Amino acid sequence: MAGVFSNAEIGKHFGLTYSAVSHSVQGMKTMLACDRELRSLFEDINSQYKL
């Protein structure tokens, strides 16, 4: 899933490195793969922001 901003841009906004953002994204992907309730909530929220 690609977003509007790069990991570097997100990191700059929050004072994080590209690597920190990348690790956070990977951790969230793992959680979404393992937790159906979290995945359902994520999909519901994400569907409201599709352009």
N, C-alpha and C positions, 0 to 999 in steps of 0.2 A: 504494500500500500504506500503510495507516494503522496506527500503533502505539498503544500505550497512553499514551505520553507525548508532549507537544507539543515542538516544537523549542526553545521557550523553557525548558521544564522540563529537557530534556536539557542545554542550554547552561548552565543554572544549576548543575547537578550537576557538570559538568566545567570550570566557569569560562570558558565560551565565550558568545558572543552568539548570538542567534537566527539572525542572518545567517551566522555561521561554521558553525553546524550545518546550515543550509539549503544552503550551498555544498558541504559535505561529502556531504550526501545526494545532491545533484545529480551530484557527481563519481562517487559509487558507482553511481548509476543508469547513467551513461555507461559505466563500466567493465563493469558486468553486461551491458549491451547488446552490448558488443564482444568479450567474453571468455567463450567457452562453458564452459571449465573452471571459471572463477570462478563463473559463474552456476549450474553444476551443484552445486558445493560449497555455495554460498549456499542453494540450494533444499533440499539435504540437511539442512543445519543448521537452516534455518528450519522445516522440516517437523517437527522434534523439539520445537519450542516453540509450536506452534499450540494455542490454547486452545479 
